[in-house]
Amino acid sequence: MELHFFDSNSSRDAPVAVVRRKGEIRMTTLPKVNEFGFYEIRLESIGGLGANLAGKMLAEAGVVGAGLNGVSFSSYGSEKKGSPVKAHIRFCAPDRHIRDTTPVERPHLVGIFHENLYKTVNVISGIYPDSIVLVNSNKSPEQLKEKLKLVSGTIAVVDATGIALEEKNRVNMAMMGAIFRLLPFLDKQIMYDIIEAQLGKKYPQAVAPAKRTFDRGYDEIRMQTFEAPEGVEMPGFTRWDIPVLGYETQPIGGTITNPGNSVLKDLSISRAGLMPEFHADKCIHCAACDTACPDFCFVWEEKPDKKGRPQMFLQGIDYQYCKGCLKCVAVCPTEALTERRETDDAFALAHRVPQRWDWAAEA
């Protein structure tokens, strides 16, 4: 049984909770809060990486283990693998009520579950000059600072995808380990208990790999703090829900300027660490890969075969449209397509064979 005792003197500047758990008394102090008394976290991810579950487990750890008041909720569009997802978490002192379930716009900590999200989403929107940005990447903090265009703050890096693949577990467990390292008011033992409760009954075989993945995320994190250059200020905060198109800026006739067709989208942010690699010398041009592909990845060209007859020959992969589902690898009969670990976008950029679309036909 757990008993929670709350410090009646806790204030907005120093939120304190006193927790008695298993005979031990622990005081919890939030490192900082906003004007409403909240410590806020935003997780930027794509569907399939477990950010929604991570947010729920994170809130549970803060409430059960640290004696804080907390809430977690997520926002996302189409509920499918690869779609952008945001998880929002708020903590506050136990004598303060949380009546705010609006999205976290000014986070003290941002967890970026997929490095390439920065291409299409402003993942560091609204951060403070001293916010922490945790990125799932194998790059250095200096490299990520340039990519994210971060002015100041702390960048923490953990190769969550690599850890998850090696431990045969989920990216969210490695990211959770890194978050616990960054937030000393959270107790690792509480997370172990939550993993047991979440997985122990239905998936007991997954408990040990999940704990190992969590521990590696906790231990293998790298951090570096950057100060803003002299004379350079943080970008001004802009609300996310202010539409770009309005009464004065809407195109004539209500034209849709950003259609959802994936032909116009860069789907590379949907890849979760794995991608297909094409070996032309093994290809028999059977088109099994193209039949299985849900998007427009494979590029073909009509050429004469050995007998002079016109045939379609596979030229390569347009990685802009590849989501890394690896269905093509599964159906290829000659191993002309193999699984490859994607550590950055260098391979995709170097080996991309662009599609040649006929966007318009002459009258």
N, C-alpha and C positions, 0 to 999 in steps of 0.2 A: 504494500500500500504506500502511496506517495502523499505527502502533506505539503501544501504550499503556503508559505507565510509571506505576505507582501509588506514592503517597507512603506509606511504611510507618508514618509518624508520625501519619497521620490519625486523629482521635478522634471520639467522638460529638458533641462540642461544636463541632468545626471539621472536618467531613468534606472532605477535599481529594483531588482526582484531578489528575494531570498527564498531558496528552495531547499527543502529537506528531502533527501532521497536516499533510501537504503542506509539510513543512519548517518548520512553525511549532510552537512549544511553548506550551501554554496550561494554566494552573492553574485548576481549577474548585473552588469552595467553595460548599456548600449554605448558604443564608441562615439556616436553623434546622432542627432535627430534634426528634423526640419522644423519649420515654424509651428507645425501641428503636433509635434512630439513623436513623429514616426521615423523609424529607420527603414528605408525602402530599398528593395532589390528588384531588378528586372532581368529576366532570363530571355535572351534572344536565341531562337532555335528554328528548326524545321521539323515537321511532323515525322515521327519515327525515332527521334533521338531521346525521347523521354523527358523533355523539359517540364511538361505538365505534371507528371508524377514527381519529378524532382522538387518542384515548387511546393507540392502538398507535403512531401516528406520534410522539407526544410522548415515549413511552418509548424509542423508537428513537433520537430526537434526543439524549436524555440519555445513553444507553449508547454510541452510536457517536460522537457529537460531543463529549460532555463527559467520557467515560471513567468514568461512574458505573455502579453496578449499578442496574438498574431492572426493573420488572414492570408489566404492564397487563392488566386483565381487565374484563369488563363483567357487569352483572346486569340482567335485564329479565324481564318476564312474557311475554305473547303477543308473538310476533315479527311485528309489523305496524306500519305507519305510524301515528304518533300515540300509541303506547303509551309510558308512562314508561320511561326508560332511565337507568342510572347506569354511568359508566365510572370505574374506580379505577386510580390510578397511584401507585407508590412508587419513590422514589430513595434511595440510600444510598451511603456511601463504598465504593470498590472492595475494601477489605479486610474488608467485612462482607457476610454472606450474607443473602439474602431467602428466608425459608422461610414467609412469611406471605402467604396469598392470601385472607384474610378481607376483607370490604368495608371501605372507608375510612370510619370513623365520626367521626374527629377530624381534619378536613382543614386544612392550612395555606392551601390555595387551593381555592375552589369556583368552578367555571365553570358558570353557569346559561345554557343554550342557548335557553331559552324563558321569557320574562319571566313569563307567566301560570302557570307551574308552581307558584308559591307558593300558589295557591288550593287545591291538593289535596295538595301534597307539602311537607314541612318542609325546604326546600332548604338552609337554613343550619344544619341540625342538627349539633351537635357542634363548631362552629367555636370557635377560641380568641379571646381579646380582641384579638389583633393579626392575625387571619387576613385574607386578601384575598378579597373576593367580586366576581367578574367577572360582569356581567349583559349579555345581549344585549338592548339597549333603546335608545330614543332619549330617554328621560327623564333628568332630572338625578340625580346621586347623592343629593341631599337628598330628592327624591321617592321614590326607591327605598328609602332608609333607612326611611321611614315605612311603605311597603308591606310590606317584608320584616320589619319590627319588629326591626331590627338595633340592638343596644345599643352596640357599639363595634366598631372594625375599619376596614378600608379598602374602599370600594366603587369598583370600576372599571367603566366603562360604555363599550360600543362598539355601534353600530348595525349588528350583523353581518347582520341580515336585509336592511336597506336596501342595504348594500354588496354582498351576494350577488346581489340582484335587479338592481342596476345593472351588475355585472360578469358576470352570467349564470353564476354559479358557486355554490358551496355555502357554507352558513352556517359549517360547521366550519372552513373555511380562514380566514375573518375572525376567528373565535374563537381559532384557533391563533396568528394574528399578535398578537392582544392578549395571549395567555398568554406568548409569547416576550418581549414588552415587559415583562411583569411579573416574569419569571424571567431575570435577567441571566446565569445560568450556562448558558443555552441559546444556541446560535449560529445566527443566521439562515441562514448559508450552508449549514449542515447540513440545514435544512428545505428549502431549494431543491433540494439533492441528493435528498432523500427524495421530493419532489414529482416530480422527473424519473424516479426509479426506479419510483414507484407508477403514474404516468400515461403516461410517455414512450412505451412500446411499444404499448399498446392504444389510448390516447386522446391522441395527441400534440397535437391541437388544443386540449386542455383545460389544457395545462401553463402557457401564458402567462396565461390568465384566473385560474388558481389562484394563481400568484405575485402577480398584481396584487391579488387579494382578500386574500391573506396580508399584503402590504405595507400595504394600507389599514387592515386591522385593527390592525397594529402602530403606524401613524402616527396614527390617529383616536381612540385611546383617551383617556378622561377619568377622572381619579382624584380622590378626596377621602377623607381619613382622619377618622374620628369618634372622639372620646374618650367614654368612659362618663360620664354625669352623676354628680356627687358623690353618694355614697350608693347608687348603683344598681350591681348586680352582674350579670354574665352569667348567663343561665339555666343551671341545673345540667344536666350531661350525662346523657342517658337512652339506654340501648341501644336500637337500632332493632328488635332481634329478640325483644323481650319482648312476648308477645301480650297484647292488651287483654282478651280473653275467656279465662278459665281455669276451674278447678274451682268457684270460688266466684262467678264473675261470668257464667258461660255462661247464656244464657236457657233457660228451661224447655223441654224437648223439643228442644234443639239448633237452635232457630229461626235461620235465616240473616238477620241484621239488616242486612247490606250486600250485597244481591244485585247481580250484575254487569250486569243489564239496563240498557241505555243510556238508557232513559226516566228513570231515577233519577240519572243522572250529568250533570255539567257537562263537555261535550266541548270547550269553547272553548280549553282548553290544547293541543288537537291542531292548531289553526290555526298555520301556519308563515309568517305574514306577509301572506297574501292571504285575501280573503273575498268572497262575492257581495253585490251591492247590488241591491235590488229597485226597479224603476221601474213603479209601478202603471199609469201612463197608457199604457204600451206592452204591457201584459199582455193576452193573449187567452184566458187560463184554460184552456189546452190540457192542463195537467198533465204535460207532458213532463219538467219539472223534478222533480216528485214521483216520477215513475217512475224517474228516474236516481238520486235521492237515496238513499244507503245508510242514512240515519237518519230522524229525525222532525222535519225542519227546517221544512217548509212548513205553514202554518196556513190552513185552508179554512173557509168558512162557506156554508151553504145560503141562497140568496136567490132571489127571482123574477127572471127575465130580462125583456127588453123586452116579451115576449108573455105574461108572467105565469106562465111555466112554472118549476118549481123547478130551479135549477142550482147547482153548486158554484163559488164565486168565491174566488180566492186573496187572502188578506188581508195576507200578509207572511211573514217568516222568524223563527223562534225560534232566535236565535243561540246559545242554550245547547246545542243539539244539533248545531250546524254545525261540522264539522271542517275546513272550508276546502278540500275536495277539488276544488271548482269543476266537478264533472260537470254541475251544473245550468246553468252558464254555457255549457258546450259544446253542450248540446242545445237551449237556448232559441231558437226560430225568429224571435223579434221583437226580440231584444236588450233584453228586459224585465229580464234579469239580466246584470249586467256585473261584471267583476273590479275589486276595490278593494284598495288597500294598507291593511293594518291596522297603525296605529302604536301604538294603545293600545285599551282596551276601551270608550272613550267612545261611539264610533259604534254599536257593538253594543248597549250598554245603552240608548242613546237610541232606537234603531230596532227593538228586539226586540218581536215580537208573540208573547206567550206562548201556548203550547198550552193548550187547555182540556180536560184529561183528566178522564174520569169514573172516579175512583179506586175507587169502590164503588157498587154498585147496591142500592137499597132492596128489601127482601124484599116 
